[in-house]
Amino acid sequence: MAENIGCDAPVRLLIADDHPVVRDGLRGMFAGDPGFEVVAEAADGAEAVALAERLGPDVVLMDLRMPRLDGVSAIRAMAERRVPARVLVLTTYDTDSDVLPAVKAGATGYLLKDTARDELVRAVRAAARGESVLSPAVASRVLGQVRTPEREPLSPREIEVLGLVAAGSTNRESAARLFISEATVKTHLLHIYAKLGVKDRAAAVAVAYAKGLLRPPGS
């Protein structure tokens, strides 16, 4: 599972895209790298949810426009079923109507299909660690969404909690790091969601990066 990846363990990847040529290209890209294991492919969102639930990949590389069940609906379904895999959206669409629902549904990252191979590989590794990854165009969309009248600012402790979440820590791990209870961590997260106007962890991290409340790793 995504939270238990060892330093040397390959990232287990599920590829979900309705175009066979795209799936073939992505499979060839990752299958040739010992740092990855492509565990399955899905041609639509419903198949992606079923496979993710059954196989437990670390990362699902998810297209948005697919038959039977679209990518955003698939992300929501995975969240409802508590599938622990991280979802990295890989699509050609970067409009507000595509980006924001995907992030709010729980996508860990959002990249466009013109992303360079090396960047995509780094992004999948980052997603497996629980880090949010946004392409520059997508980050601009998120930034535009948060340029609204300022809500109550996050407290230093809330920023500390959100920083641990961005690094991939679970509520229990965050509680241990901060010497507080898991219930207190959950309360902080609820306050963070309300202040940032989001509904989940991934969206909170994405908005925090866009607002400059957190600094991306390596920056």
Z-matrix of the N, CA and C atoms (Angstrom, degrees):
N
C 1 1.456
C 2 1.522 1 110.64
N 3 1.339 2 115.55 1 164.29
C 4 1.456 3 119.87 2 -172.05
C 5 1.513 4 113.02 3 -61.69
N 6 1.367 5 117.95 4 -34.09
C 7 1.456 6 119.21 5 -175.06
C 8 1.525 7 112.37 6 -82.09
N 9 1.332 8 117.34 7 -5.39
C 10 1.453 9 119.61 8 -175.14
C 11 1.520 10 113.39 9 -117.24
N 12 1.327 11 117.27 10 21.69
C 13 1.454 12 120.41 11 -176.70
C 14 1.518 13 110.09 12 -71.63
N 15 1.315 14 116.75 13 125.64
C 16 1.451 15 120.88 14 176.35
C 17 1.509 16 110.20 15 -81.05
N 18 1.311 17 115.01 16 168.37
C 19 1.460 18 119.56 17 -176.82
C 20 1.523 19 111.49 18 -62.22
N 21 1.351 20 117.25 19 -34.89
C 22 1.457 21 120.47 20 -175.07
C 23 1.522 22 113.27 21 -104.54
N 24 1.312 23 117.34 22 -5.30
C 25 1.464 24 120.10 23 -177.75
C 26 1.526 25 109.54 24 -73.25
N 27 1.340 26 117.73 25 138.09
C 28 1.461 27 119.42 26 177.15
C 29 1.529 28 111.44 27 -67.37
N 30 1.304 29 116.68 28 148.69
C 31 1.462 30 121.76 29 175.75
C 32 1.524 31 107.92 30 -76.83
N 33 1.320 32 116.49 31 122.02
C 34 1.469 33 121.68 32 -179.55
C 35 1.517 34 108.56 33 -85.33
N 36 1.326 35 116.22 34 121.59
C 37 1.458 36 121.75 35 -167.48
C 38 1.523 37 111.57 36 -121.35
N 39 1.327 38 115.92 37 135.23
C 40 1.461 39 122.82 38 172.13
C 41 1.526 40 107.65 39 -112.41
N 42 1.329 41 117.08 40 126.78
C 43 1.464 42 122.07 41 -178.92
C 44 1.519 43 109.27 42 -103.11
N 45 1.328 44 117.46 43 122.52
C 46 1.463 45 122.15 44 -179.54
C 47 1.528 46 109.69 45 -121.09
N 48 1.327 47 116.09 46 109.72
C 49 1.465 48 121.83 47 179.54
C 50 1.525 49 107.39 48 -158.97
N 51 1.326 50 117.08 49 140.12
C 52 1.467 51 118.84 50 -176.57
C 53 1.522 52 113.27 51 -83.70
N 54 1.327 53 117.67 52 -4.24
C 55 1.464 54 120.49 53 178.89
C 56 1.529 55 110.02 54 -99.82
N 57 1.333 56 118.25 55 115.50
C 58 1.468 57 121.03 56 -178.68
C 59 1.524 58 113.51 57 -56.94
N 60 1.333 59 117.16 58 -36.89
C 61 1.464 60 120.32 59 -179.11
C 62 1.530 61 110.63 60 -64.20
N 63 1.332 62 115.76 61 -40.22
C 64 1.472 63 119.81 62 178.48
C 65 1.525 64 109.89 63 -65.44
N 66 1.331 65 116.10 64 -45.17
C 67 1.474 66 119.32 65 179.51
C 68 1.525 67 110.49 66 -61.07
N 69 1.325 68 116.57 67 -42.48
C 70 1.469 69 119.76 68 179.66
C 71 1.520 70 111.06 69 -60.87
N 72 1.337 71 115.92 70 -43.43
C 73 1.455 72 120.21 71 -179.05
C 74 1.514 73 112.42 72 -64.55
N 75 1.334 74 116.17 73 -43.27
C 76 1.465 75 120.20 74 179.98
C 77 1.522 76 110.87 75 -68.54
N 78 1.325 77 116.54 76 -41.44
C 79 1.463 78 119.39 77 178.63
C 80 1.519 79 110.49 78 -61.46
N 81 1.331 80 116.74 79 -43.75
C 82 1.460 81 119.77 80 178.91
C 83 1.510 82 112.34 81 -62.88
N 84 1.325 83 116.36 82 -37.13
C 85 1.461 84 121.05 83 -179.77
C 86 1.525 85 111.29 84 -64.28
N 87 1.327 86 116.72 85 -47.16
C 88 1.463 87 120.39 86 -174.35
C 89 1.527 88 113.00 87 -86.21
N 90 1.334 89 116.51 88 -30.90
C 91 1.472 90 119.12 89 -179.03
C 92 1.520 91 112.15 90 -65.28
N 93 1.323 92 116.97 91 -25.96
C 94 1.459 93 120.57 92 179.42
C 95 1.508 94 113.99 93 -83.12
N 96 1.342 95 117.32 94 0.48
C 97 1.462 96 122.06 95 -178.89
C 98 1.526 97 108.14 96 -111.71
N 99 1.336 98 118.30 97 119.83
C 100 1.472 99 120.67 98 -178.73
C 101 1.523 100 113.39 99 -63.20
N 102 1.311 101 117.03 100 -12.28
C 103 1.455 102 120.38 101 178.92
C 104 1.516 103 113.40 102 -81.04
N 105 1.340 104 116.30 103 -1.13
C 106 1.468 105 120.08 104 -178.11
C 107 1.526 106 110.31 105 -134.15
N 108 1.305 107 115.03 106 152.79
C 109 1.464 108 121.92 107 172.58
C 110 1.524 109 107.49 108 -134.10
N 111 1.333 110 116.85 109 114.61
C 112 1.463 111 120.65 110 177.19
C 113 1.525 112 107.39 111 -81.64
N 114 1.322 113 116.25 112 108.15
C 115 1.470 114 119.98 113 -173.54
C 116 1.523 115 112.57 114 -85.95
N 117 1.339 116 117.30 115 -24.07
C 118 1.469 117 119.43 116 -179.14
C 119 1.523 118 109.24 117 -172.00
N 120 1.338 119 114.67 118 167.02
C 121 1.460 120 122.74 119 174.80
C 122 1.523 121 108.38 120 -129.42
N 123 1.322 122 115.98 121 148.06
C 124 1.465 123 121.60 122 178.41
C 125 1.520 124 109.13 123 -130.18
N 126 1.339 125 116.15 124 141.48
C 127 1.460 126 121.41 125 -178.61
C 128 1.526 127 112.56 126 -97.99
N 129 1.329 128 117.68 127 -3.94
C 130 1.466 129 120.81 128 177.25
C 131 1.526 130 108.95 129 -157.52
N 132 1.327 131 115.26 130 170.38
C 133 1.456 132 119.51 131 -175.89
C 134 1.504 133 114.46 132 -64.86
N 135 1.325 134 117.59 133 -38.20
C 136 1.458 135 120.53 134 -179.41
C 137 1.527 136 110.89 135 -63.47
N 138 1.320 137 115.50 136 -42.29
C 139 1.459 138 119.82 137 178.35
C 140 1.529 139 110.31 138 -65.71
N 141 1.325 140 116.30 139 -37.36
C 142 1.469 141 120.32 140 179.41
C 143 1.524 142 111.08 141 -62.65
N 144 1.329 143 117.04 142 -43.15
C 145 1.469 144 120.76 143 179.54
C 146 1.525 145 110.41 144 -63.22
N 147 1.339 146 116.43 145 -46.86
C 148 1.459 147 120.63 146 -178.59
C 149 1.525 148 111.48 147 -62.01
N 150 1.332 149 117.21 148 -43.85
C 151 1.458 150 120.93 149 -179.27
C 152 1.533 151 111.47 150 -68.28
N 153 1.327 152 115.72 151 -40.19
C 154 1.466 153 119.15 152 179.84
C 155 1.521 154 110.44 153 -64.24
N 156 1.318 155 116.30 154 -39.90
C 157 1.459 156 120.34 155 179.56
C 158 1.528 157 110.92 156 -66.92
N 159 1.324 158 116.99 157 -37.33
C 160 1.461 159 120.88 158 -176.01
C 161 1.531 160 112.57 159 -81.35
N 162 1.354 161 117.10 160 -39.63
C 163 1.460 162 120.59 161 -171.72
C 164 1.527 163 114.25 162 -97.81
N 165 1.328 164 117.35 163 -19.69
C 166 1.454 165 120.24 164 178.73
C 167 1.511 166 115.00 165 60.38
N 168 1.344 167 119.33 166 52.53
C 169 1.469 168 119.95 167 177.64
C 170 1.527 169 110.86 168 -67.82
N 171 1.315 170 115.70 169 162.78
C 172 1.466 171 119.70 170 175.47
C 173 1.526 172 110.86 171 -76.37
N 174 1.332 173 115.87 172 -40.08
C 175 1.464 174 121.35 173 -176.75
C 176 1.530 175 109.67 174 -136.14
N 177 1.325 176 115.56 175 138.06
C 178 1.468 177 121.20 176 170.93
C 179 1.521 178 107.32 177 -108.90
N 180 1.322 179 116.55 178 120.13
C 181 1.460 180 121.96 179 175.92
C 182 1.523 181 105.81 180 -88.82
N 183 1.329 182 117.94 181 107.06
C 184 1.465 183 123.04 182 -164.89
C 185 1.528 184 113.04 183 -114.29
N 186 1.333 185 115.74 184 123.82
C 187 1.457 186 121.20 185 169.05
C 188 1.529 187 107.64 186 -77.59
N 189 1.330 188 117.75 187 163.09
C 190 1.457 189 120.45 188 -179.97
C 191 1.518 190 113.60 189 -98.44
N 192 1.327 191 116.56 190 -47.14
C 193 1.460 192 120.56 191 -175.96
C 194 1.525 193 109.30 192 -90.56
N 195 1.344 194 115.94 193 97.87
C 196 1.456 195 121.29 194 -179.79
C 197 1.521 196 109.62 195 -137.69
N 198 1.334 197 118.18 196 155.27
C 199 1.467 198 120.89 197 179.17
C 200 1.525 199 112.13 198 -72.94
N 201 1.340 200 114.74 199 168.98
C 202 1.463 201 124.77 200 179.84
C 203 1.521 202 113.27 201 64.31
N 204 1.326 203 116.16 202 -57.44
C 205 1.463 204 121.02 203 178.88
C 206 1.515 205 107.96 204 -144.35
N 207 1.333 206 117.42 205 122.00
C 208 1.462 207 120.39 206 -178.21
C 209 1.523 208 110.41 207 -74.99
N 210 1.335 209 115.57 208 169.80
C 211 1.449 210 120.71 209 -175.08
C 212 1.517 211 114.70 210 -60.86
N 213 1.338 212 117.14 211 -44.03
C 214 1.466 213 119.92 212 -179.48
C 215 1.523 214 110.84 213 -62.90
N 216 1.335 215 116.53 214 -43.72
C 217 1.470 216 120.08 215 178.29
C 218 1.523 217 110.72 216 -63.77
N 219 1.324 218 116.53 217 -36.28
C 220 1.462 219 120.37 218 177.92
C 221 1.524 220 110.76 219 -65.40
N 222 1.331 221 116.78 220 -40.92
C 223 1.469 222 120.87 221 178.32
C 224 1.526 223 109.74 222 -61.94
N 225 1.337 224 116.23 223 -44.10
C 226 1.468 225 119.89 224 178.59
C 227 1.528 226 110.75 225 -61.98
N 228 1.339 227 115.95 226 -43.68
C 229 1.470 228 119.95 227 -179.18
C 230 1.526 229 111.13 228 -62.00
N 231 1.324 230 116.85 229 -39.53
C 232 1.459 231 120.37 230 178.25
C 233 1.524 232 111.02 231 -64.43
N 234 1.342 233 116.01 232 -39.66
C 235 1.468 234 119.74 233 178.70
C 236 1.523 235 110.61 234 -65.70
N 237 1.328 236 116.69 235 -42.09
C 238 1.463 237 120.67 236 -179.93
C 239 1.522 238 111.38 237 -63.74
N 240 1.332 239 116.11 238 -34.84
C 241 1.471 240 120.32 239 -179.77
C 242 1.523 241 112.21 240 -88.43
N 243 1.329 242 115.78 241 3.37
C 244 1.471 243 122.23 242 178.47
C 245 1.532 244 112.13 243 58.98
N 246 1.324 245 115.85 244 38.78
C 247 1.464 246 120.17 245 173.82
C 248 1.533 247 107.08 246 -73.52
N 249 1.332 248 119.07 247 121.91
C 250 1.471 249 120.43 248 -172.34
C 251 1.524 250 115.75 249 -77.91
N 252 1.317 251 118.25 250 -5.14
C 253 1.469 252 120.15 251 -177.85
C 254 1.523 253 111.17 252 -61.80
N 255 1.332 254 116.21 253 143.16
C 256 1.462 255 120.92 254 171.94
C 257 1.530 256 107.57 255 -78.65
N 258 1.318 257 116.61 256 145.59
C 259 1.467 258 120.73 257 178.86
C 260 1.522 259 109.19 258 -113.65
N 261 1.324 260 115.65 259 121.73
C 262 1.458 261 122.16 260 175.90
C 263 1.521 262 107.52 261 -111.39
N 264 1.315 263 116.82 262 110.50
C 265 1.458 264 121.08 263 -179.93
C 266 1.526 265 109.47 264 -73.21
N 267 1.335 266 116.17 265 133.77
C 268 1.464 267 121.94 266 175.42
C 269 1.518 268 106.53 267 -131.98
N 270 1.321 269 116.35 268 108.19
C 271 1.455 270 120.42 269 -171.52
C 272 1.522 271 110.54 270 -147.36
N 273 1.331 272 116.13 271 173.88
C 274 1.467 273 120.76 272 176.58
C 275 1.521 274 111.35 273 -97.49
N 276 1.326 275 117.55 274 -3.60
C 277 1.465 276 121.56 275 -171.99
C 278 1.523 277 111.60 276 -104.81
N 279 1.342 278 115.97 277 132.27
C 280 1.460 279 119.43 278 -179.82
C 281 1.526 280 112.34 279 -131.91
N 282 1.333 281 117.59 280 27.74
C 283 1.463 282 120.63 281 177.53
C 284 1.521 283 110.24 282 -79.79
N 285 1.331 284 116.72 283 161.36
C 286 1.459 285 120.79 284 178.57
C 287 1.523 286 111.49 285 -56.19
N 288 1.341 287 115.74 286 -38.41
C 289 1.467 288 119.81 287 -176.95
C 290 1.527 289 112.34 288 -68.93
N 291 1.329 290 117.06 289 -15.96
C 292 1.468 291 121.04 290 176.45
C 293 1.523 292 111.37 291 -98.86
N 294 1.322 293 116.02 292 -47.87
C 295 1.460 294 121.39 293 -173.11
C 296 1.528 295 112.50 294 -66.21
N 297 1.326 296 116.29 295 -55.04
C 298 1.464 297 119.82 296 -171.37
C 299 1.524 298 113.47 297 -64.60
N 300 1.338 299 119.89 298 -43.53
C 301 1.476 300 118.15 299 176.66
C 302 1.518 301 112.78 300 -61.37
N 303 1.345 302 117.01 301 -36.97
C 304 1.467 303 119.77 302 -179.61
C 305 1.522 304 110.87 303 -65.79
N 306 1.328 305 117.17 304 -44.29
C 307 1.460 306 120.87 305 179.60
C 308 1.527 307 110.39 306 -65.80
N 309 1.342 308 115.96 307 -42.93
C 310 1.460 309 119.20 308 -179.25
C 311 1.524 310 112.11 309 -68.40
N 312 1.342 311 116.54 310 -28.62
C 313 1.463 312 120.00 311 178.95
C 314 1.526 313 111.85 312 -71.27
N 315 1.337 314 116.43 313 -19.84
C 316 1.455 315 119.15 314 177.08
C 317 1.514 316 116.15 315 125.36
N 318 1.342 317 118.11 316 10.79
C 319 1.465 318 120.00 317 177.85
C 320 1.526 319 110.11 318 -62.28
N 321 1.325 320 116.77 319 133.76
C 322 1.463 321 121.36 320 177.35
C 323 1.522 322 111.29 321 -73.80
N 324 1.340 323 116.36 322 -32.23
C 325 1.456 324 120.47 323 -179.85
C 326 1.514 325 111.27 324 -151.36
N 327 1.325 326 115.82 325 168.40
C 328 1.461 327 121.25 326 -176.70
C 329 1.526 328 107.85 327 -148.27
N 330 1.333 329 116.09 328 113.41
C 331 1.460 330 121.85 329 -179.81
C 332 1.520 331 109.97 330 -125.27
N 333 1.320 332 115.29 331 157.76
C 334 1.458 333 120.91 332 176.71
C 335 1.522 334 109.38 333 -98.46
N 336 1.335 335 115.80 334 155.85
C 337 1.464 336 120.28 335 -173.62
C 338 1.523 337 113.63 336 -71.48
N 339 1.334 338 117.55 337 -5.81
C 340 1.462 339 118.77 338 174.39
C 341 1.534 340 111.34 339 -91.41
N 342 1.333 341 116.27 340 8.46
C 343 1.465 342 120.91 341 177.35
C 344 1.527 343 110.41 342 -62.92
N 345 1.312 344 117.17 343 135.77
C 346 1.463 345 121.74 344 179.25
C 347 1.525 346 110.24 345 -63.15
N 348 1.333 347 115.80 346 151.51
C 349 1.465 348 121.19 347 -176.53
C 350 1.525 349 111.96 348 -55.40
N 351 1.325 350 117.61 349 -48.84
C 352 1.465 351 120.34 350 -177.16
C 353 1.529 352 111.10 351 -61.90
N 354 1.331 353 116.03 352 -37.68
C 355 1.464 354 119.98 353 179.25
C 356 1.523 355 110.57 354 -67.09
N 357 1.331 356 116.14 355 -39.32
C 358 1.459 357 120.35 356 179.30
C 359 1.526 358 110.41 357 -64.60
N 360 1.318 359 116.75 358 -43.15
C 361 1.468 360 120.89 359 179.18
C 362 1.524 361 110.11 360 -61.27
N 363 1.320 362 117.02 361 -45.81
C 364 1.472 363 120.53 362 178.49
C 365 1.523 364 110.76 363 -62.31
N 366 1.334 365 115.95 364 -38.97
C 367 1.465 366 120.44 365 -178.35
C 368 1.523 367 111.51 366 -65.54
N 369 1.338 368 116.94 367 -40.25
C 370 1.462 369 119.87 368 179.09
C 371 1.528 370 109.92 369 -65.46
N 372 1.326 371 117.09 370 -41.14
C 373 1.465 372 120.24 371 177.69
C 374 1.530 373 110.17 372 -62.94
N 375 1.328 374 116.37 373 -42.45
C 376 1.462 375 120.40 374 179.67
C 377 1.528 376 110.63 375 -64.66
N 378 1.330 377 116.70 376 -42.13
C 379 1.461 378 120.54 377 178.51
C 380 1.520 379 110.63 378 -61.18
N 381 1.326 380 116.84 379 -40.08
C 382 1.465 381 121.03 380 179.32
C 383 1.526 382 110.93 381 -62.05
N 384 1.333 383 116.61 382 -28.97
C 385 1.472 384 120.67 383 178.00
C 386 1.523 385 111.66 384 -84.31
N 387 1.339 386 116.43 385 -2.51
C 388 1.453 387 120.08 386 -179.60
C 389 1.508 388 114.47 387 88.98
N 390 1.335 389 117.22 388 11.85
C 391 1.462 390 121.00 389 -179.93
C 392 1.523 391 110.40 390 -89.14
N 393 1.317 392 116.57 391 142.32
C 394 1.456 393 121.02 392 178.39
C 395 1.527 394 110.20 393 -80.92
N 396 1.328 395 115.76 394 136.63
C 397 1.464 396 121.42 395 -178.88
C 398 1.522 397 108.60 396 -130.70
N 399 1.322 398 116.14 397 121.24
C 400 1.462 399 120.90 398 179.29
C 401 1.521 400 109.52 399 -126.10
N 402 1.336 401 116.84 400 134.80
C 403 1.459 402 119.65 401 173.77
C 404 1.524 403 108.24 402 -67.23
N 405 1.336 404 118.92 403 156.40
C 406 1.470 405 120.57 404 -178.04
C 407 1.527 406 113.39 405 -54.40
N 408 1.335 407 117.46 406 -41.83
C 409 1.469 408 120.43 407 -179.46
C 410 1.522 409 110.57 408 -63.96
N 411 1.318 410 116.09 409 -40.03
C 412 1.455 411 120.55 410 -179.54
C 413 1.529 412 110.79 411 -70.34
N 414 1.329 413 116.73 412 -39.57
C 415 1.465 414 120.52 413 177.78
C 416 1.523 415 110.33 414 -59.58
N 417 1.325 416 116.59 415 -36.55
C 418 1.466 417 120.57 416 177.97
C 419 1.521 418 110.87 417 -64.55
N 420 1.339 419 116.13 418 -38.85
C 421 1.464 420 120.00 419 178.03
C 422 1.526 421 110.71 420 -62.89
N 423 1.325 422 115.37 421 -45.56
C 424 1.457 423 120.06 422 -179.52
C 425 1.524 424 110.25 423 -63.99
N 426 1.338 425 115.99 424 -41.10
C 427 1.457 426 120.85 425 179.26
C 428 1.523 427 110.26 426 -61.78
N 429 1.338 428 116.99 427 -41.59
C 430 1.452 429 120.44 428 178.26
C 431 1.512 430 111.74 429 -61.67
N 432 1.311 431 116.48 430 -35.83
C 433 1.459 432 121.17 431 179.94
C 434 1.516 433 112.22 432 -67.56
N 435 1.323 434 117.09 433 -34.44
C 436 1.461 435 119.75 434 -176.38
C 437 1.528 436 112.70 435 -90.63
N 438 1.324 437 118.15 436 -1.75
C 439 1.466 438 120.12 437 176.38
C 440 1.522 439 109.51 438 -81.22
N 441 1.306 440 115.02 439 68.30
C 442 1.455 441 123.69 440 -179.27
C 443 1.519 442 107.33 441 -124.80
N 444 1.339 443 119.64 442 170.54
C 445 1.460 444 119.95 443 177.85
C 446 1.520 445 111.25 444 -50.74
N 447 1.304 446 116.23 445 135.89
C 448 1.456 447 121.72 446 -172.80
C 449 1.524 448 111.88 447 -63.39
N 450 1.309 449 115.92 448 132.98
C 451 1.446 450 121.80 449 171.60
C 452 1.520 451 107.92 450 -86.61
N 453 1.318 452 116.43 451 -179.66
C 454 1.458 453 120.81 452 175.90
C 455 1.526 454 109.09 453 -58.91
N 456 1.331 455 118.70 454 131.41
C 457 1.471 456 120.28 455 -177.38
C 458 1.523 457 112.27 456 -68.11
N 459 1.317 458 115.39 457 155.59
C 460 1.449 459 120.02 458 175.98
C 461 1.524 460 110.08 459 -71.30
N 462 1.316 461 116.24 460 143.45
C 463 1.458 462 120.75 461 176.57
C 464 1.528 463 109.03 462 -76.61
N 465 1.326 464 117.30 463 162.15
C 466 1.475 465 119.54 464 177.11
C 467 1.528 466 112.31 465 -55.18
N 468 1.327 467 117.22 466 -39.50
C 469 1.465 468 120.20 467 179.65
C 470 1.526 469 110.78 468 -66.88
N 471 1.331 470 117.32 469 -39.18
C 472 1.466 471 120.48 470 178.69
C 473 1.525 472 111.26 471 -64.92
N 474 1.317 473 116.47 472 -39.06
C 475 1.467 474 120.06 473 176.82
C 476 1.530 475 109.64 474 -65.71
N 477 1.334 476 116.55 475 -37.31
C 478 1.461 477 120.70 476 178.23
C 479 1.531 478 110.24 477 -63.40
N 480 1.334 479 116.49 478 -43.88
C 481 1.469 480 121.01 479 178.40
C 482 1.524 481 110.08 480 -63.61
N 483 1.335 482 116.59 481 -44.06
C 484 1.460 483 120.48 482 -178.23
C 485 1.523 484 110.90 483 -65.92
N 486 1.321 485 117.03 484 -34.06
C 487 1.457 486 120.21 485 176.77
C 488 1.517 487 112.06 486 -63.51
N 489 1.323 488 116.47 487 -39.17
C 490 1.464 489 120.09 488 177.09
C 491 1.526 490 111.03 489 -68.11
N 492 1.325 491 116.39 490 -38.19
C 493 1.463 492 120.66 491 176.77
C 494 1.529 493 109.84 492 -62.11
N 495 1.325 494 116.50 493 -43.78
C 496 1.466 495 120.95 494 179.89
C 497 1.522 496 111.46 495 -62.08
N 498 1.328 497 116.57 496 -30.22
C 499 1.460 498 120.95 497 179.23
C 500 1.519 499 112.38 498 -82.60
N 501 1.346 500 116.46 499 -1.32
C 502 1.456 501 120.29 500 175.77
C 503 1.515 502 115.48 501 97.85
N 504 1.324 503 117.99 502 8.91
C 505 1.468 504 120.31 503 -179.28
C 506 1.523 505 111.49 504 -72.55
N 507 1.308 506 116.60 505 142.13
C 508 1.455 507 121.38 506 172.56
C 509 1.527 508 108.80 507 -77.87
N 510 1.326 509 117.00 508 170.28
C 511 1.463 510 120.00 509 177.26
C 512 1.531 511 111.02 510 -59.38
N 513 1.329 512 115.53 511 -40.55
C 514 1.463 513 119.57 512 -179.46
C 515 1.528 514 110.90 513 -65.64
N 516 1.327 515 116.48 514 -42.85
C 517 1.466 516 120.14 515 179.46
C 518 1.527 517 111.09 516 -65.60
N 519 1.332 518 116.32 517 -39.72
C 520 1.467 519 120.08 518 178.18
C 521 1.519 520 110.60 519 -63.39
N 522 1.323 521 115.96 520 -42.41
C 523 1.471 522 120.46 521 179.69
C 524 1.523 523 110.61 522 -60.27
N 525 1.333 524 115.90 523 -43.27
C 526 1.462 525 119.65 524 -179.89
C 527 1.523 526 111.30 525 -65.16
N 528 1.327 527 116.24 526 -40.67
C 529 1.470 528 119.95 527 -179.21
C 530 1.527 529 111.41 528 -65.36
N 531 1.323 530 116.80 529 -35.66
C 532 1.463 531 121.00 530 -174.35
C 533 1.533 532 112.96 531 -98.15
N 534 1.344 533 116.30 532 -1.24
C 535 1.459 534 121.49 533 179.82
C 536 1.533 535 111.84 534 59.41
N 537 1.322 536 115.10 535 43.07
C 538 1.457 537 121.26 536 175.98
C 539 1.528 538 107.35 537 -131.25
N 540 1.331 539 116.56 538 172.66
C 541 1.462 540 119.51 539 -178.99
C 542 1.521 541 110.82 540 -79.98
N 543 1.331 542 114.90 541 158.41
C 544 1.465 543 119.87 542 176.90
C 545 1.529 544 110.44 543 -63.18
N 546 1.327 545 117.07 544 -34.80
C 547 1.465 546 121.00 545 178.24
C 548 1.532 547 111.02 546 -62.93
N 549 1.344 548 115.96 547 -37.25
C 550 1.469 549 119.86 548 178.28
C 551 1.521 550 110.98 549 -66.70
N 552 1.332 551 116.50 550 -39.01
C 553 1.460 552 120.12 551 176.55
C 554 1.526 553 109.90 552 -60.16
N 555 1.331 554 116.72 553 -45.05
C 556 1.463 555 120.79 554 179.52
C 557 1.525 556 111.38 555 -61.31
N 558 1.339 557 116.06 556 -38.91
C 559 1.470 558 119.94 557 177.87
C 560 1.523 559 110.81 558 -64.59
N 561 1.334 560 115.98 559 -43.61
C 562 1.471 561 119.46 560 177.03
C 563 1.528 562 110.30 561 -58.72
N 564 1.326 563 116.90 562 -42.39
C 565 1.468 564 120.16 563 -179.12
C 566 1.519 565 111.26 564 -63.86
N 567 1.317 566 117.44 565 -40.38
C 568 1.472 567 120.12 566 178.12
C 569 1.529 568 110.68 567 -61.99
N 570 1.325 569 116.69 568 -39.93
C 571 1.470 570 120.66 569 177.34
C 572 1.530 571 110.48 570 -65.93
N 573 1.323 572 116.07 571 -40.30
C 574 1.470 573 120.80 572 178.99
C 575 1.527 574 110.47 573 -62.02
N 576 1.343 575 116.14 574 -46.81
C 577 1.463 576 120.35 575 179.85
C 578 1.532 577 110.53 576 -57.91
N 579 1.333 578 115.91 577 -44.73
C 580 1.460 579 120.09 578 -178.35
C 581 1.532 580 111.44 579 -64.44
N 582 1.329 581 116.11 580 -42.22
C 583 1.461 582 119.92 581 -177.88
C 584 1.528 583 112.45 582 -70.09
N 585 1.335 584 116.43 583 -32.73
C 586 1.469 585 120.07 584 -178.44
C 587 1.528 586 112.15 585 -92.58
N 588 1.328 587 116.90 586 -9.12
C 589 1.454 588 120.04 587 179.51
C 590 1.512 589 113.71 588 72.14
N 591 1.343 590 116.62 589 37.13
C 592 1.465 591 121.45 590 -179.09
C 593 1.528 592 109.07 591 -125.91
N 594 1.358 593 114.82 592 176.50
C 595 1.461 594 119.08 593 -175.70
C 596 1.517 595 114.27 594 -120.80
N 597 1.338 596 117.66 595 -8.11
C 598 1.460 597 118.04 596 -177.72
C 599 1.520 598 111.14 597 -151.50
N 600 1.345 599 114.85 598 176.67
C 601 1.455 600 122.40 599 -173.93
C 602 1.529 601 112.58 600 -64.33
N 603 1.340 602 116.37 601 -46.93
C 604 1.462 603 119.77 602 -176.66
C 605 1.524 604 111.41 603 -62.22
N 606 1.332 605 116.21 604 -42.95
C 607 1.464 606 119.99 605 179.40
C 608 1.528 607 110.56 606 -65.55
N 609 1.332 608 116.78 607 -38.86
C 610 1.462 609 119.97 608 179.07
C 611 1.523 610 110.99 609 -62.18
N 612 1.337 611 116.73 610 -43.47
C 613 1.460 612 120.52 611 179.32
C 614 1.525 613 110.76 612 -65.36
N 615 1.340 614 116.93 613 -42.80
C 616 1.462 615 120.21 614 -179.76
C 617 1.523 616 111.31 615 -61.56
N 618 1.332 617 116.44 616 -44.15
C 619 1.465 618 120.13 617 179.40
C 620 1.523 619 110.68 618 -67.14
N 621 1.319 620 116.79 619 -38.19
C 622 1.465 621 120.25 620 179.35
C 623 1.523 622 111.40 621 -62.93
N 624 1.346 623 117.10 622 -40.97
C 625 1.466 624 119.87 623 175.66
C 626 1.523 625 110.48 624 -63.84
N 627 1.336 626 115.94 625 -44.36
C 628 1.462 627 119.93 626 -178.19
C 629 1.526 628 111.75 627 -63.06
N 630 1.331 629 116.86 628 -35.15
C 631 1.464 630 121.35 629 180.00
C 632 1.535 631 112.67 630 -82.83
N 633 1.333 632 116.71 631 -8.90
C 634 1.450 633 119.39 632 -177.73
C 635 1.510 634 113.80 633 81.08
N 636 1.350 635 117.27 634 13.53
C 637 1.467 636 120.63 635 177.94
C 638 1.528 637 110.97 636 -73.75
N 639 1.328 638 115.51 637 -28.06
C 640 1.454 639 121.84 638 175.94
C 641 1.518 640 108.77 639 -124.89
N 642 1.307 641 116.01 640 152.81
C 643 1.459 642 121.65 641 177.86
C 644 1.529 643 108.61 642 -106.51
N 645 1.329 644 118.14 643 128.00
C 646 1.466 645 120.45 644 178.61
C 647 1.525 646 110.93 645 -57.79
N 648 1.337 647 118.33 646 148.48
C 649 1.468 648 120.85 647 177.97
C 650 1.519 649 112.04 648 -54.64
N 651 1.321 650 116.04 649 135.47
C 652 1.460 651 120.73 650 177.71
C 653 1.519 652 114.55 651 85.42
N 654 1.336 653 116.88 652 -2.63
C 655 1.469 654 118.47 653 -178.38
C 656 1.513 655 110.79 654 -88.32
